[in-house]
């Protein structure tokens, strides 16, 4: 086991600890937000859909996503494409 910093360690090629758990929780929450958007895009205005996509991406990355990325994903959702947001149960160490 290798300790990277307080709250993050590597064991058998996977990150573990409170920081890794927090990252997995953020990814799972972002996936739930994206799934909710895809269940009802026809009931939302373009602005509401783009705002929902922006919130999901911002929640996942922790920073403001690029407008082109938000508009592109919103356009795909509006067309009926299913955006799959896979979340692993463990973080692999880079």
Biotite code that builds the C-alpha atoms (Angstrom):
import biotite.structure as struc

atoms = struc.array([
    struc.Atom([0.000, 0.000, 0.000], chain_id="A", res_id=1, res_name="UNK", atom_name="CA", element="C"),
    struc.Atom([1.297, 3.439, -0.932], chain_id="A", res_id=2, res_name="UNK", atom_name="CA", element="C"),
    struc.Atom([0.088, 6.599, 0.770], chain_id="A", res_id=3, res_name="UNK", atom_name="CA", element="C"),
    struc.Atom([-0.201, 9.490, -1.655], chain_id="A", res_id=4, res_name="UNK", atom_name="CA", element="C"),
    struc.Atom([-1.524, 12.043, 0.820], chain_id="A", res_id=5, res_name="UNK", atom_name="CA", element="C"),
    struc.Atom([-3.839, 12.171, 3.803], chain_id="A", res_id=6, res_name="UNK", atom_name="CA", element="C"),
    struc.Atom([-7.082, 10.514, 2.752], chain_id="A", res_id=7, res_name="UNK", atom_name="CA", element="C"),
    struc.Atom([-5.713, 8.876, -0.406], chain_id="A", res_id=8, res_name="UNK", atom_name="CA", element="C"),
    struc.Atom([-3.725, 5.701, -0.778], chain_id="A", res_id=9, res_name="UNK", atom_name="CA", element="C"),
    struc.Atom([-3.059, 3.159, -3.522], chain_id="A", res_id=10, res_name="UNK", atom_name="CA", element="C"),
    struc.Atom([-3.477, -0.570, -3.049], chain_id="A", res_id=11, res_name="UNK", atom_name="CA", element="C"),
    struc.Atom([-3.343, -3.190, -5.814], chain_id="A", res_id=12, res_name="UNK", atom_name="CA", element="C"),
    struc.Atom([-3.604, -0.517, -8.519], chain_id="A", res_id=13, res_name="UNK", atom_name="CA", element="C"),
    struc.Atom([-6.707, 1.189, -7.084], chain_id="A", res_id=14, res_name="UNK", atom_name="CA", element="C"),
    struc.Atom([-7.109, 4.439, -5.176], chain_id="A", res_id=15, res_name="UNK", atom_name="CA", element="C"),
    struc.Atom([-8.733, 4.107, -1.767], chain_id="A", res_id=16, res_name="UNK", atom_name="CA", element="C"),
    struc.Atom([-9.679, 6.350, 1.109], chain_id="A", res_id=17, res_name="UNK", atom_name="CA", element="C"),
    struc.Atom([-12.005, 9.280, 1.774], chain_id="A", res_id=18, res_name="UNK", atom_name="CA", element="C"),
    struc.Atom([-10.819, 11.305, -1.220], chain_id="A", res_id=19, res_name="UNK", atom_name="CA", element="C"),
    struc.Atom([-11.391, 8.409, -3.601], chain_id="A", res_id=20, res_name="UNK", atom_name="CA", element="C"),
    struc.Atom([-14.818, 7.800, -2.053], chain_id="A", res_id=21, res_name="UNK", atom_name="CA", element="C"),
    struc.Atom([-15.722, 11.469, -2.543], chain_id="A", res_id=22, res_name="UNK", atom_name="CA", element="C"),
    struc.Atom([-14.725, 11.313, -6.220], chain_id="A", res_id=23, res_name="UNK", atom_name="CA", element="C"),
    struc.Atom([-16.849, 8.203, -6.750], chain_id="A", res_id=24, res_name="UNK", atom_name="CA", element="C"),
    struc.Atom([-19.785, 9.874, -4.999], chain_id="A", res_id=25, res_name="UNK", atom_name="CA", element="C"),
    struc.Atom([-19.482, 12.946, -7.266], chain_id="A", res_id=26, res_name="UNK", atom_name="CA", element="C"),
    struc.Atom([-19.449, 10.732, -10.358], chain_id="A", res_id=27, res_name="UNK", atom_name="CA", element="C"),
    struc.Atom([-22.495, 8.777, -9.185], chain_id="A", res_id=28, res_name="UNK", atom_name="CA", element="C"),
    struc.Atom([-24.404, 11.992, -8.405], chain_id="A", res_id=29, res_name="UNK", atom_name="CA", element="C"),
    struc.Atom([-23.557, 13.416, -11.827], chain_id="A", res_id=30, res_name="UNK", atom_name="CA", element="C"),
    struc.Atom([-24.793, 10.194, -13.454], chain_id="A", res_id=31, res_name="UNK", atom_name="CA", element="C"),
    struc.Atom([-28.099, 10.455, -11.563], chain_id="A", res_id=32, res_name="UNK", atom_name="CA", element="C"),
    struc.Atom([-28.508, 14.088, -12.655], chain_id="A", res_id=33, res_name="UNK", atom_name="CA", element="C"),
    struc.Atom([-27.842, 13.142, -16.281], chain_id="A", res_id=34, res_name="UNK", atom_name="CA", element="C"),
    struc.Atom([-30.287, 10.205, -16.086], chain_id="A", res_id=35, res_name="UNK", atom_name="CA", element="C"),
    struc.Atom([-33.006, 12.512, -14.700], chain_id="A", res_id=36, res_name="UNK", atom_name="CA", element="C"),
    struc.Atom([-32.495, 14.901, -17.612], chain_id="A", res_id=37, res_name="UNK", atom_name="CA", element="C"),
    struc.Atom([-32.773, 12.119, -20.157], chain_id="A", res_id=38, res_name="UNK", atom_name="CA", element="C"),
    struc.Atom([-36.057, 10.871, -18.721], chain_id="A", res_id=39, res_name="UNK", atom_name="CA", element="C"),
    struc.Atom([-37.942, 14.079, -19.528], chain_id="A", res_id=40, res_name="UNK", atom_name="CA", element="C"),
    struc.Atom([-36.204, 16.245, -22.158], chain_id="A", res_id=41, res_name="UNK", atom_name="CA", element="C"),
    struc.Atom([-39.470, 16.949, -23.987], chain_id="A", res_id=42, res_name="UNK", atom_name="CA", element="C"),
    struc.Atom([-40.893, 18.730, -20.924], chain_id="A", res_id=43, res_name="UNK", atom_name="CA", element="C"),
    struc.Atom([-37.942, 21.122, -20.639], chain_id="A", res_id=44, res_name="UNK", atom_name="CA", element="C"),
    struc.Atom([-37.002, 24.255, -22.530], chain_id="A", res_id=45, res_name="UNK", atom_name="CA", element="C"),
    struc.Atom([-33.614, 24.451, -24.226], chain_id="A", res_id=46, res_name="UNK", atom_name="CA", element="C"),
    struc.Atom([-32.329, 26.665, -21.426], chain_id="A", res_id=47, res_name="UNK", atom_name="CA", element="C"),
    struc.Atom([-33.493, 24.235, -18.735], chain_id="A", res_id=48, res_name="UNK", atom_name="CA", element="C"),
    struc.Atom([-31.901, 21.287, -20.526], chain_id="A", res_id=49, res_name="UNK", atom_name="CA", element="C"),
    struc.Atom([-28.594, 23.087, -21.057], chain_id="A", res_id=50, res_name="UNK", atom_name="CA", element="C"),
    struc.Atom([-28.600, 24.249, -17.429], chain_id="A", res_id=51, res_name="UNK", atom_name="CA", element="C"),
    struc.Atom([-29.185, 20.686, -16.249], chain_id="A", res_id=52, res_name="UNK", atom_name="CA", element="C"),
    struc.Atom([-26.328, 19.381, -18.389], chain_id="A", res_id=53, res_name="UNK", atom_name="CA", element="C"),
    struc.Atom([-24.092, 22.189, -17.127], chain_id="A", res_id=54, res_name="UNK", atom_name="CA", element="C"),
    struc.Atom([-24.926, 21.349, -13.500], chain_id="A", res_id=55, res_name="UNK", atom_name="CA", element="C"),
    struc.Atom([-24.206, 17.642, -14.035], chain_id="A", res_id=56, res_name="UNK", atom_name="CA", element="C"),
    struc.Atom([-20.847, 18.334, -15.685], chain_id="A", res_id=57, res_name="UNK", atom_name="CA", element="C"),
    struc.Atom([-19.908, 20.959, -13.120], chain_id="A", res_id=58, res_name="UNK", atom_name="CA", element="C"),
    struc.Atom([-20.821, 18.621, -10.281], chain_id="A", res_id=59, res_name="UNK", atom_name="CA", element="C"),
    struc.Atom([-18.580, 15.937, -11.772], chain_id="A", res_id=60, res_name="UNK", atom_name="CA", element="C"),
    struc.Atom([-15.566, 18.048, -12.692], chain_id="A", res_id=61, res_name="UNK", atom_name="CA", element="C"),
    struc.Atom([-15.769, 20.731, -10.025], chain_id="A", res_id=62, res_name="UNK", atom_name="CA", element="C"),
    struc.Atom([-15.323, 23.485, -12.597], chain_id="A", res_id=63, res_name="UNK", atom_name="CA", element="C"),
    struc.Atom([-17.332, 25.291, -15.226], chain_id="A", res_id=64, res_name="UNK", atom_name="CA", element="C"),
    struc.Atom([-17.736, 23.180, -18.386], chain_id="A", res_id=65, res_name="UNK", atom_name="CA", element="C"),
    struc.Atom([-17.156, 24.639, -21.837], chain_id="A", res_id=66, res_name="UNK", atom_name="CA", element="C"),
    struc.Atom([-20.335, 25.973, -23.464], chain_id="A", res_id=67, res_name="UNK", atom_name="CA", element="C"),
    struc.Atom([-19.802, 23.941, -26.658], chain_id="A", res_id=68, res_name="UNK", atom_name="CA", element="C"),
    struc.Atom([-19.632, 20.738, -24.623], chain_id="A", res_id=69, res_name="UNK", atom_name="CA", element="C"),
    struc.Atom([-22.851, 21.588, -22.776], chain_id="A", res_id=70, res_name="UNK", atom_name="CA", element="C"),
    struc.Atom([-24.700, 22.516, -25.986], chain_id="A", res_id=71, res_name="UNK", atom_name="CA", element="C"),
    struc.Atom([-23.458, 19.383, -27.765], chain_id="A", res_id=72, res_name="UNK", atom_name="CA", element="C"),
    struc.Atom([-24.646, 17.044, -25.018], chain_id="A", res_id=73, res_name="UNK", atom_name="CA", element="C"),
    struc.Atom([-27.967, 18.872, -24.716], chain_id="A", res_id=74, res_name="UNK", atom_name="CA", element="C"),
    struc.Atom([-28.445, 18.572, -28.490], chain_id="A", res_id=75, res_name="UNK", atom_name="CA", element="C"),
    struc.Atom([-27.801, 14.811, -28.333], chain_id="A", res_id=76, res_name="UNK", atom_name="CA", element="C"),
    struc.Atom([-30.288, 14.390, -25.501], chain_id="A", res_id=77, res_name="UNK", atom_name="CA", element="C"),
    struc.Atom([-32.880, 16.427, -27.390], chain_id="A", res_id=78, res_name="UNK", atom_name="CA", element="C"),
    struc.Atom([-32.438, 14.142, -30.422], chain_id="A", res_id=79, res_name="UNK", atom_name="CA", element="C"),
    struc.Atom([-33.066, 11.088, -28.260], chain_id="A", res_id=80, res_name="UNK", atom_name="CA", element="C"),
    struc.Atom([-29.516, 9.790, -27.985], chain_id="A", res_id=81, res_name="UNK", atom_name="CA", element="C"),
    struc.Atom([-28.834, 8.090, -24.679], chain_id="A", res_id=82, res_name="UNK", atom_name="CA", element="C"),
    struc.Atom([-25.769, 9.448, -22.866], chain_id="A", res_id=83, res_name="UNK", atom_name="CA", element="C"),
    struc.Atom([-24.287, 6.650, -20.781], chain_id="A", res_id=84, res_name="UNK", atom_name="CA", element="C"),
    struc.Atom([-22.335, 7.862, -17.790], chain_id="A", res_id=85, res_name="UNK", atom_name="CA", element="C"),
    struc.Atom([-20.442, 4.851, -16.520], chain_id="A", res_id=86, res_name="UNK", atom_name="CA", element="C"),
    struc.Atom([-19.318, 4.971, -12.897], chain_id="A", res_id=87, res_name="UNK", atom_name="CA", element="C"),
    struc.Atom([-16.936, 2.346, -11.608], chain_id="A", res_id=88, res_name="UNK", atom_name="CA", element="C"),
    struc.Atom([-17.095, 0.987, -8.113], chain_id="A", res_id=89, res_name="UNK", atom_name="CA", element="C"),
    struc.Atom([-13.355, 1.612, -7.657], chain_id="A", res_id=90, res_name="UNK", atom_name="CA", element="C"),
    struc.Atom([-10.896, 4.192, -8.996], chain_id="A", res_id=91, res_name="UNK", atom_name="CA", element="C"),
    struc.Atom([-7.963, 2.846, -10.940], chain_id="A", res_id=92, res_name="UNK", atom_name="CA", element="C"),
    struc.Atom([-4.672, 4.526, -10.169], chain_id="A", res_id=93, res_name="UNK", atom_name="CA", element="C"),
    struc.Atom([-3.255, 6.581, -13.008], chain_id="A", res_id=94, res_name="UNK", atom_name="CA", element="C"),
])
